[in-house]
Amino acid sequence: MSVAVAVLSGALGLAPAGAVPVATPPDASGPPGFPTSTQMVAVMVDTQSATVGTVTAWQRRNGVWVAVIGPVPARVGSAGIGFPADNVPRTPEGTFALDQGFGREPNPGTKLPYFQADRQDWWDELPGSPTYNTHVRQVNSPGGDSENLYDSGPVYDYAINIAHNPARRAGYASGIFLHVTDGNPTLGCVAVDKATMIAILRWIDPDADPVITIGLASVRA
């Protein structure tokens, strides 16, 4: 199906994707498991072991998906994409809700729930903890590999939680975010340039049931 796309990467001053997967529009229906979603961030890589790909933000209008941001280059886990597991730097493959924004910087204008992180903001990554895979606010680390969302540095200037493990099953990975890139493969997150993160945060609307879908470009071809 031929669909006109309104790509705003030029207006945002973003670099073209180069030799990485080309964005193609999603099916006209809502994504699997999220039939009412009208906003989708698509992360496409060429192979499951790839650490680079593209991110495109799509808006569904009158049954047609239109690209509104991107495609822009993206980084994924150093172990590629696939089944998530604790202590494995692999980005989860599938479609998941985007439910919480945060950052070291003030809210850039997002409608998502958003908190500005300081040194008392942690993401609990201790399997078996009662608050595993959630944001906690306290002085000391919850334990294990829990991340301080401020001390982790500029990659968390702006971020959105990828709700890949809402049941908080131990061992199924925690702390998976869409965040600012430092130019390197991630520990399982998806990372894009700072301008794109700000654009996505300003665009995203919780009333649109926003999701992120992470997968192989060949499946969408």
C-alpha positions in Angstrom: 0.0 0.0 0.0 1.4 3.4 -0.9 1.1 5.9 1.9 2.4 9.5 1.8 4.6 10.2 4.7 5.3 13.6 6.3 8.9 13.2 7.6 10.0 16.0 9.9 13.6 15.0 10.2 14.8 17.9 8.1 12.8 20.4 10.0 14.3 19.0 13.3 17.8 19.2 11.9 18.3 15.4 12.2 20.8 13.4 10.2 19.4 10.9 7.6 19.5 7.3 8.6 22.1 6.2 6.0 22.7 2.5 5.5 20.1 1.3 8.0 16.5 0.0 7.6 14.1 2.2 5.7 10.9 3.2 7.4 7.7 1.6 6.0 4.2 2.4 7.3 2.6 -0.1 9.7 -0.5 -2.0 8.8 -3.7 0.1 8.8 -5.0 -1.6 12.0 -3.6 -0.9 15.5 -0.6 -2.8 16.6 -1.0 -6.3 18.1 -2.3 -6.1 21.6 -3.0 -2.4 21.3 -5.9 -2.0 18.8 -6.8 1.5 19.9 -3.3 2.9 19.6 -2.9 5.9 17.3 0.8 6.6 18.1 3.6 4.2 17.5 7.4 4.5 17.7 8.9 1.9 15.4 12.4 0.6 16.0 13.7 -1.3 13.0 16.9 -3.3 12.7 18.2 -5.5 9.9 19.2 -8.5 11.9 18.6 -9.6 15.5 22.3 -9.2 16.2 22.4 -5.6 14.9 23.2 -2.8 17.3 22.1 0.0 14.9 18.8 0.7 13.3 16.2 3.4 12.8 13.4 5.0 14.9 10.3 6.5 13.2 7.3 7.9 15.0 4.0 7.2 13.3 0.6 8.8 13.8 -2.6 7.0 12.7 -5.0 9.4 11.0 -8.3 8.2 9.5 -6.9 4.7 9.3 -3.6 5.7 7.7 -0.2 5.8 9.5 1.8 8.9 8.7 5.5 9.3 9.7 5.8 12.5 11.8 9.3 12.1 13.2 12.2 10.4 11.4 13.5 7.9 10.4 16.5 8.7 12.5 19.5 6.6 13.5 19.1 4.6 16.7 21.2 2.3 18.9 19.9 -0.8 20.5 21.5 -3.4 22.9 25.0 -4.6 22.3 23.5 -8.1 22.1 21.0 -7.0 19.5 17.2 -7.6 20.0 15.3 -10.6 21.1 14.1 -12.2 24.3 14.9 -10.0 27.4 16.8 -11.3 30.4 18.5 -9.7 33.4 22.2 -8.9 32.9 21.9 -9.5 29.1 22.4 -6.3 27.0 19.6 -7.3 24.6 16.7 -5.0 23.6 13.3 -6.7 24.0 11.6 -7.5 20.7 7.9 -6.9 20.4 5.3 -4.1 21.0 5.0 -2.4 24.4 3.3 0.6 26.0 5.2 3.9 26.6 3.9 5.0 30.0 6.3 7.2 31.9 8.6 10.1 31.0 11.5 11.3 33.1 14.8 13.1 32.8 17.6 15.0 34.5 16.3 18.0 32.6 12.9 19.7 33.2 9.8 18.5 31.5 10.2 19.7 27.8 6.4 19.9 27.3 5.3 16.3 27.3 1.7 15.1 28.2 3.1 11.9 29.6 3.6 11.6 33.4 7.0 13.1 33.9 9.4 13.6 36.8 12.7 15.5 36.9 15.3 13.1 38.4 17.8 13.9 41.1 20.1 11.7 43.1 17.2 10.2 45.1 15.5 8.8 42.0 16.3 5.1 41.2 15.1 2.4 38.9 14.9 -0.8 41.0 16.7 -3.6 39.1 17.1 -6.1 41.9 15.2 -9.3 41.0 12.9 -10.4 43.8 12.6 -6.9 45.2 9.0 -5.8 45.9 9.6 -2.8 43.7 11.5 -4.5 41.0 11.3 -2.7 37.6 9.7 0.4 39.0 10.8 3.9 39.8 11.6 4.4 43.5 12.6 7.5 45.4 15.0 7.1 48.3 18.5 8.0 49.4 20.1 4.6 48.9 20.1 2.1 46.1 17.4 -0.6 46.2 20.3 -3.0 45.5 21.7 -5.2 42.8 22.1 -3.3 39.4 19.6 -0.6 40.3 20.3 2.6 38.4 20.5 6.1 39.8 18.6 8.1 37.2 20.6 11.2 37.7 24.1 9.8 38.2 23.7 7.6 35.0 24.5 10.9 33.2 23.3 12.7 30.0 21.7 9.6 28.5 18.9 10.2 30.9 18.6 13.9 30.2 15.3 12.7 28.6 13.8 9.2 28.7 10.6 7.3 28.4 9.9 3.9 30.1 9.3 1.0 27.7 6.8 -1.1 29.6 8.1 -4.5 28.3 7.6 -6.2 31.7 4.6 -4.7 33.4 4.1 -7.9 35.5 7.6 -7.3 36.9 8.7 -10.9 36.4 12.1 -11.4 37.9 14.7 -12.3 35.4 12.7 -10.8 32.4 14.8 -7.6 32.5 14.2 -4.2 34.0 15.0 -0.6 33.3 14.4 -0.6 29.5 14.0 2.9 28.2 13.9 5.0 25.1 16.6 7.6 25.9 19.4 9.9 24.6 22.2 8.2 22.9 25.9 8.5 23.8 26.8 7.0 20.4 27.3 3.5 21.7 25.2 0.3 21.8 23.1 0.2 24.9 22.6 -2.3 27.7 19.1 -3.2 26.3 17.5 0.2 25.8 16.8 2.1 22.6 18.7 5.4 22.2 18.4 8.3 19.8 19.8 11.8 19.5 18.6 14.4 22.1 16.6 16.5 19.6 14.6 13.4 18.6 13.9 12.6 22.3 12.6 16.1 22.9 10.5 15.9 19.7 9.0 12.5 20.7 8.2 13.7 24.3 6.4 16.7 22.9 4.5 14.7 20.4 3.5 11.7 22.5 0.0 11.8 24.1 -1.2 9.2 26.7 -4.7 9.5 25.3 -3.4 8.0 22.0 -2.3 4.8 23.8 1.3 5.2 22.6 3.4 2.1 22.0 6.8 1.2 20.8 7.4 -1.7 18.4 10.9 -3.2 18.1 11.7 -5.7 15.4 13.2 -6.7 12.1 12.8 -4.5 9.1 12.3 -7.5 6.9 9.1 -8.4 8.7 7.7 -5.0 7.8 8.9 -5.1 4.2 
